[in-house]
Amino acid sequence: MKHNLSVIFVVLSCFLILASCGKARKAKKEKAFWENPVQLDLDEIKKRGFIRAIVDNSSTSYYIYRGRRMGYEYELLRNLARKLDVRLRLIILTDLDEAFYKLNKGQADIVAINLEKTPERQKYASFTAPINEMSTVLVQRRGKNQIDSLKKLDGKKVHVKKATVYKKQLENLEDSLQIYIDIIEEDGTTESLIDKVVLEEADLTVVDEDVALVNATYYNEIDVSLEISEPSQVAWVVRKNAPQLLEEVNQWIDKSEKSTYLAILYGKYFLNKKNSYYRNISPFSSISGDQISVYDGIIRDGSERLGWDWRLLASLVYKESRFDTTATSYAGARGLLQLMPVTLERFGVENPNDPFASLMGGVQYLKYLDKFWLERVPEINERLKFILASYNIGHGHVEDAWRLALKFGKDTQNWRDVSYYLSRKSQPEVYRDPIVRSGYAKGHLAVAYVQDIMSIYESYRVLVDP
């Protein structure tokens, strides 16, 4: 019996040792994700047609306000994408470790988060030229127990965002001041930690000064005056094996600084406290609420009739009218969904300035287009793009592109293949083809229209609850 127990013990021990070795090898392999980054530089990004950037969802970086995409980093990236002549796709992440991982795996091309250059981070990525200079500050509630000197942090519990430089900064204070600080690292955003302080779920946190100042404009109960570190340069990062992209970004930063573009944009988001206040307390901001517009209710109703995500229909409304019921285009289109007079009459819309009537008229037209494309493009996600293009330019022109795709042996159920021909309908050799019935069209504008709406929708989908 003892012999059997000994054998079992040895077998279990061996199993545990092998299992732990396997885990160690796996951990080591995962830990070295930066050693062989994906080969993907600017040429490939331009060929692909879009750049993927990681940002933080905060009141300063990227958010939705009254249907419009806003944020300091967002506007910078949009400007950069135009300079590179590519589209912009954003990835929202709060975990910096995951951001570096995605960057090296080719799932992102640039991390547009204010990062202080450290030896550890330089192993993972290449830093761009400095894009700003920033200090970090203590966030605390005002009152009689307010801390007014760094020495008084002794014995205090401070919550900080995981994988940031804040922990190291506090540890440096511990060493220099000979004090003890209970540092608690947490997942989430710096703003979620500020919220904890406001709600008295935490006493202290440390964040970048610009984020602190913006939050202090609408949280009167917090103090952000105590500086934890002196201003230091911060930058973005790209893959270490993307020298072309790094050079282009650095040239763009240099040009932006010389043109005062960075200073103007910084003033818009960080120095204009009144605008920051109203944007961030608004129920139509993704920071403080989940409303896109005052018409969300009827948009939801219309989307149910269509079988769409309401945020997709909201994206179309924003693209068409910016939620302005009185909007009128140069061609005479009117209302929330900018219907032409003949379409308004066809679907019984007597008052195009009435938001409900206008929207439902547009919904009826979208249902008609959905029915038109249903058999030809059964897959809903692909069909949506055909519907949107048809809404913009007319289904006759999109049908021409569909016939051209069929003629040349392309996939007629794939928007990419069909949009190739639609974007070329302004070329004589295309619009004079015998199978083209609707003639000349600036089809490239309709293709861009679809891209814009899908981009807006992706932002709404990520930032606004369903």
Secondary structure as UniProt FT lines:
FT   HELIX           2..31
FT   TURN            32..34
FT   HELIX           42..48
FT   STRAND          50..55
FT   TURN            59..61
FT   STRAND          63..65
FT   TURN            66..67
FT   STRAND          68..70
FT   HELIX           72..84
FT   STRAND          87..92
FT   HELIX           96..104
FT   TURN            105..106
FT   STRAND          110..116
FT   HELIX           119..124
FT   STRAND          126..127
FT   STRAND          132..141
FT   TURN            144..145
FT   HELIX           150..153
FT   TURN            154..155
FT   STRAND          157..161
FT   TURN            162..163
FT   HELIX           166..177
FT   STRAND          182..186
FT   HELIX           190..198
FT   TURN            199..200
FT   STRAND          204..208
FT   HELIX           209..216
FT   TURN            217..218
FT   TURN            220..221
FT   STRAND          222..223
FT   STRAND          227..238
FT   TURN            240..241
FT   HELIX           243..258
FT   TURN            259..260
FT   HELIX           261..266
FT   HELIX           267..271
FT   HELIX           273..281
FT   TURN            283..284
FT   TURN            286..288
FT   TURN            294..295
FT   HELIX           296..306
FT   HELIX           310..321
FT   TURN            322..323
FT   TURN            325..326
FT   TURN            330..331
FT   TURN            335..338
FT   HELIX           341..346
FT   TURN            347..348
FT   TURN            352..353
FT   HELIX           355..374
FT   TURN            375..376
FT   HELIX           380..393
FT   HELIX           395..407
FT   TURN            408..409
FT   TURN            412..413
FT   HELIX           415..422
FT   TURN            423..426
FT   HELIX           428..431
FT   TURN            434..435
FT   HELIX           443..463
//
